[in-house]
Amino acid sequence: MTAFEEMGVLPEIGQALEELDWTLPTDVQSEAIPQILGGGDVLMAAETGSGKTGAFCLPILQIVHETLRDQREGKGLGQSRGPKSVSGGGKWKMNMFDRGDAMAIDPEGLLCQARDPSGWHGTRSNKGVTGKGLYFYEGTVTDEGLCRLGWSTGKASLDLGTDRFGFGFGGTGKKSYGKQFDSYGQSFGVNDTIGCYLDLNNGEIKWAKNGVDLGKAYDIAENIRQETFYAAVVLKNAEIEFNFGDTPFKYPPKGNYAALSSCPKDCLIDSRIVAHSAVNAKPAPNAPQAIIIEPSRELAEQTLTQLQKFQKHLTNPTIRTLLIIGGISAKEQMDALEKGVDIVCGTPGRLEDLISTSKLALHQIRFFVLDECDGLLSQGYTGLITRLHQQIPKVTNDGKRLQMVVCSATLHSFDVKKMAENLMYFPTWIDLKGQDAVPETVHHVVCLVDPRKDTSWKNLRQHITTDGVHQKDSLDGSSAESVSEAVKILKGEYCIRAIKEHNMDRALIFCRTKLDCDNLEQYFMRVGGGSLSCVCLHSDRKPPERKANLQKFKDSKVKFMICTDVAARGIDVSGVPYVINVTLPDEKQNYIHRIGRVGRAERMGLAFSLVASVKEKVWYHSNCNTKGRGCYNTNLTDHGGCCIWYNEPQLKSDVEEHLDITIDLVEPDMKISINEFDGKVTYGQKRRNIGNMYQGHVQILAPTVSELAQLEKRAQSSFIDLKYRKKFSRT
């Protein structure tokens, strides 16, 4: 048995992990896997490379596989046990076996939810009343949507009020029977409580809204007066909670009406429907059980690849996974959805397109995963996440509660905490990281770029292409615009200078914008040729090119990968010894993501940040209709343009304050002075001579420790001597 199997992971998954040389779970996996397998919501905060992907993929794969297997074998809800006999035992609840395939009922059987916005889904109670008596129950609308509730016989369809065997009252203020919808009472919505009255003595049905009697609605036809009547509801993207009388009613019934839970045994019938065809039916093919949202295409592809590796030996049934990202034919993805899918991994834009057009259904979702959540929120997807969460049932159709998993290397932002508080259900916070900090294996330094001191940029103007922000400006050499342009020129030169000074043969180079990446790539090719071989990774490059470029860098076919922050989050590139930040990131948390690409697996890393000592004018297309495509409006944003003045000295201060450190400065020659860190390591390799370092430390402290031991001995002797001296003096 593997260490993973001891945590409850299936042997088939354990076998796949052994083949991947995963012998022991990481700390975050040890904490998260049992929590998710146990049905809990989880917030994971851990360093990049700590195994977060495996921590949520492994238990999700297992639960989805077990659910599919149970469905195939007819266990649980799909297993018929034959009709039940007449009895009065057990509580009243909505019938798990008598419902539409998108109707979810909580384990208590009182909360019903259907999150399919395109269709109605109904259910009936597990018990009914017959013969005589006056009965009552309440339904409280707990979320926006459309609903009808009332009374149904066993012969009625689940679409309450559309045949002559069921009576409904809907939120639009219409009563319904036999497909006839007539005005009745008042409309109702969220937080309203509807009382449902059934008079079998006189054959009458009526409703009340928040305690106000709405009057008789129907006379029950003679041909169905002797049928068994069940509490019933039909929902369309709505939620409702029932009370059959086990707890006090919000608005007790007037007259001699009794709660359904108090029905006499001679009038009580257990439902004979224990395996409805809708439950036995195959779930909708385009309704997966898990949806994993990633901030970038690369991360989505990476996560899907991990899922496929982990499920290598999971068969009978096989789990069907699908990647949904932009840049790939939407028709191919829709075709795959029609064939059936169990787990979806994708990026927000394409997911939203398919969900809004009902090509991807959410009513079977069991797991809602937000990977690199702070990245998703910083990209502006807070509203989308909230909308999707509202559309997903909070209880699954087999009575299990929706599970949310949120993970990132930085979970300490206010936005993430607020989202977790609003959406998650008592989440377990697995925080193996604490406040953001730079790993001990990363040496990070800052080089200030000051064009007022270093005027070499004047000779480089013709060789370096900048972002074009100052094309319309008059550059006289001393204006703010001239200094800003000079910064752009010097940064390209300083980048190459750092590479040459430290003989970098492999590095990640981060730029602020896609245009900056393209310009730096051209400069490398023009100046260095093969010695500065590089590829670009940003969202304007087509998906096949991005995938190929990333693979080239992973395979060391090129030395440098120039990228935007899209590559800073979770991309699995091992053994990178160097990072260069041509520009500091807009978000201080992203600084950790960037430099965290080095110093992994106990290997030492070096990170350079080139920080302008003056303000730099840069593109900022926040309100641009084209998001920067073909935009040449160099006015400032407060004058209707697409540029801002970038204050990197302030960004540097923000990062230092966030990390509670002062980052070492280096001169423009990029030389790093020898200290306790440098000279003892080779970047990209594990720290050496650690034993000798500790040995010297012990030798220095040894005399002091010996002296402390002698002092302790004297103190103890004095105490004992004094204690006994006092004792004998008293006698």
Secondary structure, DSSP 4 states (H G I P E B T S, - for coil): --HHHHTT--HHHHHHHHHTT--S--HHHHHHHHHHHTT--EEEE--TTSSHHHHHHHHHHHHHHHHHHHHHHT-GGG----PPPP---S---EEEEEE-TTEEE-TTS-EEEE--TTS-EEEEEEEEE-SS-EEEEEEEEEESSEEEEEEEETTS-SSTTSSTTEEEEETTSEEEETTEEEE-S----TT-EEEEEEETTTTEEEEEETTEEEEEEEEPPGGGTTS-EEEEEEEESEEEEEE-SSS--SSPPSSS-EEGGG--GGGEEE-S-SS-HHHHSPPPTT--SEEEE-SSHHHHHHHHHHHHHHTTT--SSPPPEEEE-TTS-HHHHHHHHHH--SEEEE-HHHHHHHHHTTSS--TT--EEEEETHHHHHHTT-HHHHHHHHHHS-SB-TTSPBPEEEEEES---SHHHHHHHHHH-SS-EEEESS-S----TTEEEEEEEE-TTT--GGGGTTTT----STTTTS---SSSHHHHHHHHHHHHHHHHHHHHHHTT-SSEEEE-SSHHHHHHHHHHHHHHTGGGG-EEEESTTS-HHHHHHHHHHHHTTSSSEEEE-GGGTSS-------EEEESS--SSHHHHHHHHTTSS-TTB-EEEEEEEESS-EEEE--TT-TTTTTT----SBGGGTSSEEEE-HHHHHHHHHHHHTS-PEEE-TT------SSTTS--TTSB---HHHHHHHHHHHHHHHHHHHHHHHHHHHHHHHHHHHHHHHHH-
